[in-house]
């Protein structure tokens, strides 16, 4: 197989691998150029997973310890299907995990660093005051009492 055929074949199999270089008998990918925006995608996904008020309330409740879906539905006043869907999202993001016990599932946070993130967010909100609530893109447009 010629070098050109090898490179062409690899590019068809892995079109996003960047430019290829050939060394002896191995085809090796050059360093894949990653834009700064692409580097931020995992962090953006993390913050997006916490951007829904129901998911954030679930995380805050689980920060106190594990809970069942029924515990969360009572605490949040949401339907079981809603809580389950949000738990599935948080589980898919790797933020919560379920522990089966009999016919019940107990959910808990997967990483203690999430508690640090929540504490940092509380400090930031305290420092910025009402600026976030008044943000035209993401705020509520009003300043309310915290905890509502």
ChimeraX commands (.cxc) that place a marker at each C-alpha (Angstrom):
marker #1 position 0.00,0.00,0.00 radius 0.5
marker #1 position 1.39,3.39,-0.92 radius 0.5
marker #1 position 1.82,6.27,1.53 radius 0.5
marker #1 position -0.89,8.30,-0.21 radius 0.5
marker #1 position -3.30,5.36,-0.08 radius 0.5
marker #1 position -2.56,4.86,3.63 radius 0.5
marker #1 position -3.20,8.52,4.44 radius 0.5
marker #1 position -6.33,8.60,2.30 radius 0.5
marker #1 position -7.67,5.45,3.97 radius 0.5
marker #1 position -7.05,6.79,7.47 radius 0.5
marker #1 position -8.68,10.13,6.62 radius 0.5
marker #1 position -11.78,8.29,5.44 radius 0.5
marker #1 position -11.92,6.29,8.68 radius 0.5
marker #1 position -11.11,9.22,10.96 radius 0.5
marker #1 position -11.77,12.50,9.18 radius 0.5
marker #1 position -11.36,14.58,12.35 radius 0.5
marker #1 position -7.90,13.31,13.23 radius 0.5
marker #1 position -6.12,16.26,11.66 radius 0.5
marker #1 position -3.20,16.06,9.28 radius 0.5
marker #1 position -1.36,12.77,9.04 radius 0.5
marker #1 position 2.36,12.14,8.86 radius 0.5
marker #1 position 4.11,8.99,7.86 radius 0.5
marker #1 position 6.97,7.52,9.85 radius 0.5
marker #1 position 8.59,4.28,8.75 radius 0.5
marker #1 position 5.72,1.82,8.57 radius 0.5
marker #1 position 3.25,3.57,10.83 radius 0.5
marker #1 position 0.76,6.26,10.05 radius 0.5
marker #1 position 0.58,8.64,13.01 radius 0.5
marker #1 position -1.76,11.58,13.49 radius 0.5
marker #1 position -0.23,15.01,13.94 radius 0.5
marker #1 position -1.39,16.88,16.99 radius 0.5
marker #1 position -5.05,17.63,16.46 radius 0.5
marker #1 position -5.64,21.36,16.52 radius 0.5
marker #1 position -8.26,22.11,19.15 radius 0.5
marker #1 position -9.76,25.55,19.23 radius 0.5
marker #1 position -10.12,27.35,22.56 radius 0.5
marker #1 position -13.88,27.10,22.10 radius 0.5
marker #1 position -13.67,23.31,21.77 radius 0.5
marker #1 position -11.51,23.12,24.89 radius 0.5
marker #1 position -14.26,24.86,26.84 radius 0.5
marker #1 position -17.02,22.49,25.71 radius 0.5
marker #1 position -16.72,20.08,28.68 radius 0.5
marker #1 position -16.93,22.99,31.14 radius 0.5
marker #1 position -19.88,24.45,29.23 radius 0.5
marker #1 position -21.63,21.06,29.36 radius 0.5
marker #1 position -21.01,20.85,33.12 radius 0.5
marker #1 position -22.49,24.29,33.75 radius 0.5
marker #1 position -25.38,23.58,31.37 radius 0.5
marker #1 position -26.19,20.40,33.32 radius 0.5
marker #1 position -26.52,22.57,36.43 radius 0.5
marker #1 position -28.39,25.43,34.72 radius 0.5
marker #1 position -31.87,24.00,35.21 radius 0.5
marker #1 position -33.40,25.05,38.56 radius 0.5
marker #1 position -34.84,21.57,39.18 radius 0.5
marker #1 position -31.51,19.85,38.53 radius 0.5
marker #1 position -29.74,22.37,40.73 radius 0.5
marker #1 position -32.28,21.78,43.51 radius 0.5
marker #1 position -31.72,18.02,43.18 radius 0.5
marker #1 position -27.95,18.49,43.46 radius 0.5
marker #1 position -28.39,20.77,46.49 radius 0.5
marker #1 position -30.62,18.18,48.16 radius 0.5
marker #1 position -28.19,15.35,47.38 radius 0.5
marker #1 position -25.39,17.44,48.89 radius 0.5
marker #1 position -27.02,16.60,52.25 radius 0.5
marker #1 position -26.90,12.85,51.53 radius 0.5
marker #1 position -28.47,10.19,49.38 radius 0.5
marker #1 position -32.17,10.26,48.57 radius 0.5
marker #1 position -34.81,8.26,46.73 radius 0.5
marker #1 position -36.91,9.63,43.89 radius 0.5
marker #1 position -39.93,9.76,46.22 radius 0.5
marker #1 position -37.92,11.86,48.70 radius 0.5
marker #1 position -36.96,14.28,45.95 radius 0.5
marker #1 position -40.50,14.54,44.55 radius 0.5
marker #1 position -41.84,15.41,48.01 radius 0.5
marker #1 position -39.07,17.94,48.66 radius 0.5
marker #1 position -39.30,19.62,45.24 radius 0.5
marker #1 position -43.04,19.31,44.68 radius 0.5
marker #1 position -42.38,17.93,41.19 radius 0.5
marker #1 position -43.83,14.92,39.42 radius 0.5
marker #1 position -41.98,11.62,39.68 radius 0.5
marker #1 position -41.40,11.56,35.92 radius 0.5
marker #1 position -39.87,15.05,36.04 radius 0.5
marker #1 position -37.50,14.17,38.87 radius 0.5
marker #1 position -36.56,10.89,37.18 radius 0.5
marker #1 position -35.79,12.68,33.91 radius 0.5
marker #1 position -33.58,15.22,35.67 radius 0.5
marker #1 position -31.82,12.46,37.63 radius 0.5
marker #1 position -31.17,10.64,34.35 radius 0.5
marker #1 position -29.60,13.80,32.94 radius 0.5
marker #1 position -27.40,14.26,36.00 radius 0.5
marker #1 position -26.46,10.58,35.93 radius 0.5
marker #1 position -25.56,10.77,32.23 radius 0.5
marker #1 position -23.36,13.77,33.04 radius 0.5
marker #1 position -21.60,11.74,35.72 radius 0.5
marker #1 position -22.75,13.98,38.57 radius 0.5
marker #1 position -25.02,11.53,40.40 radius 0.5
marker #1 position -25.17,7.77,40.76 radius 0.5
marker #1 position -27.83,5.34,41.85 radius 0.5
marker #1 position -27.44,2.58,44.43 radius 0.5
marker #1 position -30.13,-0.11,44.26 radius 0.5
marker #1 position -31.48,-1.42,47.53 radius 0.5
marker #1 position -34.31,-3.87,47.14 radius 0.5
marker #1 position -36.86,-2.27,44.85 radius 0.5
marker #1 position -35.65,1.25,45.54 radius 0.5
marker #1 position -32.83,3.33,44.10 radius 0.5
marker #1 position -30.87,5.69,46.32 radius 0.5
marker #1 position -29.18,8.58,44.51 radius 0.5
marker #1 position -26.09,10.43,45.65 radius 0.5
marker #1 position -23.47,12.80,44.27 radius 0.5
marker #1 position -20.53,11.11,42.57 radius 0.5
marker #1 position -17.85,13.70,43.29 radius 0.5
marker #1 position -17.13,15.76,46.42 radius 0.5
marker #1 position -15.71,18.49,44.14 radius 0.5
marker #1 position -19.30,19.28,43.17 radius 0.5
marker #1 position -19.85,20.55,46.72 radius 0.5
marker #1 position -16.85,22.85,46.30 radius 0.5
marker #1 position -18.33,24.15,43.03 radius 0.5
marker #1 position -21.66,24.87,44.71 radius 0.5
marker #1 position -19.92,26.65,47.58 radius 0.5
marker #1 position -17.89,28.74,45.11 radius 0.5
marker #1 position -21.11,29.62,43.26 radius 0.5
marker #1 position -22.71,30.75,46.53 radius 0.5
marker #1 position -19.71,32.96,47.29 radius 0.5
marker #1 position -19.77,34.42,43.77 radius 0.5
marker #1 position -23.50,35.13,44.01 radius 0.5
marker #1 position -22.93,36.81,47.36 radius 0.5
marker #1 position -20.16,38.96,45.90 radius 0.5
marker #1 position -22.05,40.00,42.75 radius 0.5
marker #1 position -25.32,40.74,44.49 radius 0.5
marker #1 position -28.20,41.15,42.06 radius 0.5
marker #1 position -26.08,41.42,38.90 radius 0.5
marker #1 position -26.80,37.84,37.81 radius 0.5
marker #1 position -30.53,38.11,38.47 radius 0.5
marker #1 position -30.70,41.26,36.34 radius 0.5
marker #1 position -28.68,39.80,33.45 radius 0.5
marker #1 position -30.76,40.34,30.27 radius 0.5
marker #1 position -29.67,36.98,28.81 radius 0.5
marker #1 position -29.87,34.61,31.75 radius 0.5
marker #1 position -31.35,36.45,34.71 radius 0.5
marker #1 position -34.92,36.57,35.85 radius 0.5
marker #1 position -35.08,40.31,35.32 radius 0.5
marker #1 position -36.07,40.84,38.93 radius 0.5
marker #1 position -34.30,40.65,42.22 radius 0.5
marker #1 position -36.04,38.14,44.46 radius 0.5
marker #1 position -35.43,36.67,47.85 radius 0.5
marker #1 position -32.86,33.90,47.70 radius 0.5
marker #1 position -34.22,30.43,48.18 radius 0.5
marker #1 position -37.48,31.07,46.35 radius 0.5
marker link #1:1,2 radius 0.2
marker link #1:2,3 radius 0.2
marker link #1:3,4 radius 0.2
marker link #1:4,5 radius 0.2
marker link #1:5,6 radius 0.2
marker link #1:6,7 radius 0.2
marker link #1:7,8 radius 0.2
marker link #1:8,9 radius 0.2
marker link #1:9,10 radius 0.2
marker link #1:10,11 radius 0.2
marker link #1:11,12 radius 0.2
marker link #1:12,13 radius 0.2
marker link #1:13,14 radius 0.2
marker link #1:14,15 radius 0.2
marker link #1:15,16 radius 0.2
marker link #1:16,17 radius 0.2
marker link #1:17,18 radius 0.2
marker link #1:18,19 radius 0.2
marker link #1:19,20 radius 0.2
marker link #1:20,21 radius 0.2
marker link #1:21,22 radius 0.2
marker link #1:22,23 radius 0.2
marker link #1:23,24 radius 0.2
marker link #1:24,25 radius 0.2
marker link #1:25,26 radius 0.2
marker link #1:26,27 radius 0.2
marker link #1:27,28 radius 0.2
marker link #1:28,29 radius 0.2
marker link #1:29,30 radius 0.2
marker link #1:30,31 radius 0.2
marker link #1:31,32 radius 0.2
marker link #1:32,33 radius 0.2
marker link #1:33,34 radius 0.2
marker link #1:34,35 radius 0.2
marker link #1:35,36 radius 0.2
marker link #1:36,37 radius 0.2
marker link #1:37,38 radius 0.2
marker link #1:38,39 radius 0.2
marker link #1:39,40 radius 0.2
marker link #1:40,41 radius 0.2
marker link #1:41,42 radius 0.2
marker link #1:42,43 radius 0.2
marker link #1:43,44 radius 0.2
marker link #1:44,45 radius 0.2
marker link #1:45,46 radius 0.2
marker link #1:46,47 radius 0.2
marker link #1:47,48 radius 0.2
marker link #1:48,49 radius 0.2
marker link #1:49,50 radius 0.2
marker link #1:50,51 radius 0.2
marker link #1:51,52 radius 0.2
marker link #1:52,53 radius 0.2
marker link #1:53,54 radius 0.2
marker link #1:54,55 radius 0.2
marker link #1:55,56 radius 0.2
marker link #1:56,57 radius 0.2
marker link #1:57,58 radius 0.2
marker link #1:58,59 radius 0.2
marker link #1:59,60 radius 0.2
marker link #1:60,61 radius 0.2
marker link #1:61,62 radius 0.2
marker link #1:62,63 radius 0.2
marker link #1:63,64 radius 0.2
marker link #1:64,65 radius 0.2
marker link #1:65,66 radius 0.2
marker link #1:66,67 radius 0.2
marker link #1:67,68 radius 0.2
marker link #1:68,69 radius 0.2
marker link #1:69,70 radius 0.2
marker link #1:70,71 radius 0.2
marker link #1:71,72 radius 0.2
marker link #1:72,73 radius 0.2
marker link #1:73,74 radius 0.2
marker link #1:74,75 radius 0.2
marker link #1:75,76 radius 0.2
marker link #1:76,77 radius 0.2
marker link #1:77,78 radius 0.2
marker link #1:78,79 radius 0.2
marker link #1:79,80 radius 0.2
marker link #1:80,81 radius 0.2
marker link #1:81,82 radius 0.2
marker link #1:82,83 radius 0.2
marker link #1:83,84 radius 0.2
marker link #1:84,85 radius 0.2
marker link #1:85,86 radius 0.2
marker link #1:86,87 radius 0.2
marker link #1:87,88 radius 0.2
marker link #1:88,89 radius 0.2
marker link #1:89,90 radius 0.2
marker link #1:90,91 radius 0.2
marker link #1:91,92 radius 0.2
marker link #1:92,93 radius 0.2
marker link #1:93,94 radius 0.2
marker link #1:94,95 radius 0.2
marker link #1:95,96 radius 0.2
marker link #1:96,97 radius 0.2
marker link #1:97,98 radius 0.2
marker link #1:98,99 radius 0.2
marker link #1:99,100 radius 0.2
marker link #1:100,101 radius 0.2
marker link #1:101,102 radius 0.2
marker link #1:102,103 radius 0.2
marker link #1:103,104 radius 0.2
marker link #1:104,105 radius 0.2
marker link #1:105,106 radius 0.2
marker link #1:106,107 radius 0.2
marker link #1:107,108 radius 0.2
marker link #1:108,109 radius 0.2
marker link #1:109,110 radius 0.2
marker link #1:110,111 radius 0.2
marker link #1:111,112 radius 0.2
marker link #1:112,113 radius 0.2
marker link #1:113,114 radius 0.2
marker link #1:114,115 radius 0.2
marker link #1:115,116 radius 0.2
marker link #1:116,117 radius 0.2
marker link #1:117,118 radius 0.2
marker link #1:118,119 radius 0.2
marker link #1:119,120 radius 0.2
marker link #1:120,121 radius 0.2
marker link #1:121,122 radius 0.2
marker link #1:122,123 radius 0.2
marker link #1:123,124 radius 0.2
marker link #1:124,125 radius 0.2
marker link #1:125,126 radius 0.2
marker link #1:126,127 radius 0.2
marker link #1:127,128 radius 0.2
marker link #1:128,129 radius 0.2
marker link #1:129,130 radius 0.2
marker link #1:130,131 radius 0.2
marker link #1:131,132 radius 0.2
marker link #1:132,133 radius 0.2
marker link #1:133,134 radius 0.2
marker link #1:134,135 radius 0.2
marker link #1:135,136 radius 0.2
marker link #1:136,137 radius 0.2
marker link #1:137,138 radius 0.2
marker link #1:138,139 radius 0.2
marker link #1:139,140 radius 0.2
marker link #1:140,141 radius 0.2
marker link #1:141,142 radius 0.2
marker link #1:142,143 radius 0.2
marker link #1:143,144 radius 0.2
marker link #1:144,145 radius 0.2
marker link #1:145,146 radius 0.2
marker link #1:146,147 radius 0.2
marker link #1:147,148 radius 0.2
view
